[in-house]
Amino acid sequence: MTEREALAVLRGDDPVGAARAATALWQMWHQSGQPRLDALLLQGIEAMQRQQLEEADGLFTRLIETAPQFAEGWNKRATVRYLAKNYVASIADCRETLARNPNHFGALSGQGLCHLMLGEFREAADLFRRALAVHPHLESGRANLRTALNELVKWN
């Protein structure tokens, strides 16, 4: 399955097919085409899973410096920075991810979460809508959109 085919299935009516397509997309996005870079990505993911956020940030930064065109390096560093509550830096990395892969529903949703944490509810809602346009079956995106919209109503 190509990325284009997976994106088409993602937008289709079959939730099971969409879930498979999302998994396939994540697998594609984790492949740089260079074993050395993929190993660096994996090291960073493992550090993140161990909650060693500084180490993970450093590994993803090294990956970005080596392969700035590889969107997933930016996305993973955005995730680490979100976990470290550095929302502004995470947003910047999400934007870099999306510049390289505009269909990256993870980065769209992640950037939305950052805006939510910063109380920027309109921006958050816009990003969750964009994530749902790419991946209509993304339940977390739907729930987060509801949260952003509810907060907007409260504050307006």
VOGU-3710 file (C-alpha; in Angstrom, 3 decimals, decimal comma):
1> mterealavl> 0,000/0,000/0,000  1,358/3,434/-0,932  0,978/6,522/1,248  -1,598/7,921/-1,174  -3,629/4,686/-1,045  -3,431/4,587/2,757  -4,639/8,200/2,987  -7,588/7,355/0,716  -8,547/4,368/2,911  -8,157/6,567/5,995
11> rgddpvgaar> -10,798/8,925/4,606  -13,143/6,077/3,668  -16,180/4,661/5,460  -14,535/1,525/6,859  -13,249/2,128/10,424  -11,316/-1,168/10,482  -9,661/-0,364/7,144  -8,915/3,147/8,398  -7,226/1,766/11,510  -5,069/-0,511/9,340
21> aatalwqmwh> -4,259/2,404/7,029  -3,247/4,586/10,006  -0,905/1,839/11,231  0,559/1,512/7,734  1,105/5,286/7,560  2,913/5,346/10,903  5,151/2,504/9,679  5,920/4,408/6,458  6,582/7,634/8,338  9,078/5,857/10,609
31> qsgqprldal> 11,184/4,733/7,637  13,794/7,236/6,479  15,284/4,878/3,924  18,606/4,865/5,802  19,207/2,232/8,501  21,507/4,550/10,494  18,805/7,227/10,707  16,093/4,690/11,536  18,284/3,389/14,377  18,678/6,945/15,719
41> llqgieamqr> 14,896/7,430/15,558  14,400/4,175/17,476  16,965/5,206/20,128  15,078/8,459/20,634  11,739/6,662/20,892  13,188/4,271/23,467  14,590/7,176/25,529  11,179/8,863/25,356  9,478/5,662/26,559  11,910/5,562/29,508
51> qqleeadglf> 10,877/9,185/30,285  14,438/10,341/29,572  13,187/13,419/27,773  16,485/15,342/27,614  18,249/12,355/26,080  15,397/11,826/23,610  15,394/15,524/22,665  19,142/15,333/22,007  18,801/12,212/19,857  15,965/13,702/17,788
61> trlietapqf> 17,926/16,954/17,421  20,876/14,939/16,089  18,505/13,175/13,680  17,101/16,515/12,488  20,596/17,955/11,997  21,595/14,876/9,981  18,372/14,556/7,961  16,314/17,780/8,172  13,995/16,553/5,402  12,890/13,530/7,489
71> aegwnkratv> 9,536/14,686/8,907  9,352/12,075/11,656  12,486/13,400/13,369  10,712/16,737/13,796  7,482/15,048/14,883  9,149/12,942/17,557  11,042/15,936/18,934  7,717/17,821/19,001  6,283/14,950/21,076  9,193/15,056/23,530
81> rylaknyvas> 8,861/18,808/23,876  5,114/18,466/24,486  5,825/15,906/27,224  8,361/18,364/28,700  5,607/21,038/28,641  7,642/23,151/26,195  4,556/23,856/24,085  5,966/26,747/22,033  8,959/24,669/20,885  6,678/21,702/20,227
91> iadcretlar> 4,454/23,877/18,010  7,524/24,993/16,039  8,529/21,346/15,492  4,967/20,397/14,487  5,071/23,152/11,876  8,361/21,740/10,540  6,784/18,270/10,398  3,764/19,605/8,499  5,963/21,544/6,071  7,447/18,170/5,080
101> npnhfgalsg> 4,289/16,063/5,448  1,023/18,074/5,383  -1,017/14,872/5,950  0,686/14,043/9,258  -2,421/13,759/11,438  -0,208/13,113/14,468  1,538/16,476/14,086  -1,772/18,239/13,390  -3,292/16,743/16,520  -0,125/17,298/18,569
111> qglchlmlge> 0,038/20,953/17,594  -3,637/21,252/18,509  -2,894/19,808/21,960  -0,139/22,388/22,464  -2,504/25,230/21,601  -5,076/23,703/23,966  -2,518/23,695/26,793  -1,674/27,346/26,036  -5,358/28,330/26,161  -5,373/29,081/22,421
121> freaadlfrr> -8,670/27,343/21,791  -9,463/28,725/18,326  -6,054/27,600/16,991  -6,509/24,222/18,693  -9,955/23,736/17,134  -8,595/24,614/13,670  -5,822/22,038/13,985  -8,135/19,300/15,253  -10,438/20,008/12,278  -7,455/19,679/9,931
131> alavhphles> -6,450/16,391/11,612  -9,998/15,078/11,174  -10,002/16,114/7,503  -7,016/13,795/7,002  -8,172/11,065/9,424  -11,958/11,284/10,011  -11,874/8,197/12,269  -9,430/9,771/14,756  -11,500/9,609/17,946  -8,984/11,569/20,014
141> granlrtaln> -9,173/14,346/17,414  -12,957/14,450/17,708  -12,824/14,515/21,536  -10,130/17,202/21,538  -12,115/19,293/19,049  -15,131/19,119/21,398  -12,927/20,237/24,302  -11,513/23,178/22,316  -14,973/24,265/21,168  -16,404/23,978/24,701
151> elvkwn> -13,566/26,136/26,019  -14,179/28,698/23,272  -17,841/28,945/24,282  -16,872/29,353/27,954  -14,454/32,193/27,233  -16,575/34,094/24,694
//
